[in-house]
Amino acid sequence: MSRPKQFRKIVSPPLMVGFKPFGIPRSQLEGVVLHYDEYEAVRLLDYEGLMQEQAAEKMNVSRPTLTRIYESARKTIAKAFVEGKMIVIEGGNVDFGRQWFRCRKCHKLVDGVENHIPCKNCVSFGNEELTPLK
């Protein structure tokens, strides 16, 4: 019997929910899913420039596990680029450390319900406009 997966620590969810290629309407696009832990691996290794050992420690996983997560992310991103697919960032076995929400109208990230300030653009009133991230 295999070991249950550990939650991978993520500092915060990405600002966006995904990417799409220019020039193709979304209705005509297929998507690929990039999990939050894969996004975090790319962010830590490529954007932050951390060594694998440091990134693995931040995500609360072993270095070989981080390598597998990173390889999966690279394959997903490469498939999207080569085949012209949109990337949707969601899901995975992650722990954000606290509850994050996204406004259903303007898609702004909110760190906790108590921090939700309705924005001028979406004119969302109250917390019913927030969707919890999982």
C-alpha positions as a printed Julia matrix, in Angstrom:
134×3 Matrix{Float64}:
   0.0    0.0     0.0
   1.43   3.38   -0.97
   1.93   6.25    1.41
  -0.69   9.02    1.37
   0.47  12.18   -0.41
   1.68  15.02    1.78
   0.18  18.45    1.31
   2.59  20.61   -0.67
   3.09  24.05    0.88
   2.27  26.95   -1.4
   2.94  30.54   -0.28
  -0.01  31.96   -2.21
  -2.07  31.03   -5.24
  -1.09  32.56   -8.58
  -2.61  35.93   -9.46
  -4.17  34.49  -12.62
  -6.3   31.42  -13.25
  -4.43  30.5   -16.42
  -3.09  31.55  -19.82
  -4.39  31.29  -23.36
  -2.73  31.68  -26.75
  -3.3   34.91  -28.69
  -5.48  34.82  -31.77
  -7.68  31.84  -30.89
 -11.07  32.35  -29.22
 -11.37  30.59  -25.88
 -14.41  28.68  -27.12
 -12.18  26.95  -29.7
  -9.39  26.03  -27.28
  -8.72  22.86  -25.39
  -7.05  23.25  -22.03
  -4.4   21.51  -19.99
  -4.33  21.66  -16.19
  -1.26  22.9   -14.34
  -1.7   22.03  -10.67
  -0.88  24.56   -7.96
   2.12  22.49   -6.78
   3.48  22.4   -10.35
   3.06  26.17  -10.61
   4.87  26.61   -7.29
   7.76  24.37   -8.4
   8.23  26.46  -11.56
   7.95  29.68   -9.53
  10.53  28.61   -6.96
  13.04  27.01   -9.34
  12.82  29.21  -12.43
  11.46  32.55  -11.19
  13.02  32.7    -7.71
  16.14  30.78   -8.81
  16.26  28.52   -5.75
  18.22  25.28   -5.65
  16.1   22.12   -5.68
  16.9   21.35   -2.04
  15.73  24.81   -0.95
  12.56  24.66   -3.05
  11.74  21.16   -1.79
  12.07  22.34    1.8
   9.77  25.33    1.15
   7.15  23.02   -0.4
   7.49  20.4     2.37
   8.44  17.59   -0.04
  11.57  15.56   -0.75
  13.95  16.66   -3.48
  13.07  13.66   -5.74
   9.36  14.5    -5.33
  10.05  18.12   -6.27
  11.88  16.89   -9.38
   8.85  14.79  -10.4
   6.49  17.74   -9.82
   8.75  20.05  -11.85
   9.05  17.55  -14.75
   5.27  17.22  -14.86
   4.92  21.02  -14.95
   7.43  21.33  -17.8
   5.6   18.68  -19.85
   2.26  20.41  -19.28
   3.63  23.82  -20.27
   5.42  22.4   -23.32
   2.24  20.64  -24.48
   0.29  23.9   -24.19
   2.92  25.85  -26.16
   3.41  23.28  -28.93
  -0.25  22.31  -29.36
  -1.71  25.79  -28.81
  -3.71  24.9   -25.71
  -4.7   27.14  -22.83
  -3.25  26.49  -19.39
  -5.68  26.34  -16.47
  -4.05  26.58  -13.02
  -6.05  24.71  -10.38
  -6.2   21.79   -7.99
  -3.64  19.5    -6.49
  -2.79  18.35   -2.99
  -1.73  21.72   -1.57
  -1.77  23.74    1.64
  -1.84  27.53    1.28
  -1.32  27.97    5.04
  -4.49  30.07    5.26
  -7.77  30.41    3.39
  -7.6   32.25    0.04
 -10.58  33.41   -2.01
 -11.07  34.71   -5.54
 -13.72  37.29   -6.45
 -16.18  35.79   -8.94
 -16.57  39.11  -10.75
 -13.05  40.57  -11.09
 -11.0   37.43  -10.2
  -8.94  39.36   -7.63
  -7.23  37.22   -4.97
  -8.3   37.86   -1.38
  -6.33  36.65    1.64
  -9.19  35.75    4.0
 -12.83  36.86    4.02
 -12.11  39.6     6.55
  -9.73  41.24    4.04
 -12.29  41.44    1.22
 -12.8   45.03    0.11
 -15.28  45.32   -2.76
 -13.52  46.86   -5.74
 -14.84  49.64   -7.96
 -14.66  47.55  -11.13
 -16.78  44.61  -10.04
 -19.03  46.42   -7.55
 -19.27  43.2    -5.57
 -21.08  43.68   -2.3
 -20.36  41.31    0.55
 -18.59  37.98    0.73
 -21.09  36.05   -1.43
 -18.96  37.04   -4.44
 -15.96  35.08   -3.12
 -15.04  31.54   -4.14
 -12.68  29.64   -1.82
  -9.57  28.18   -3.49
  -8.88  24.54   -2.89
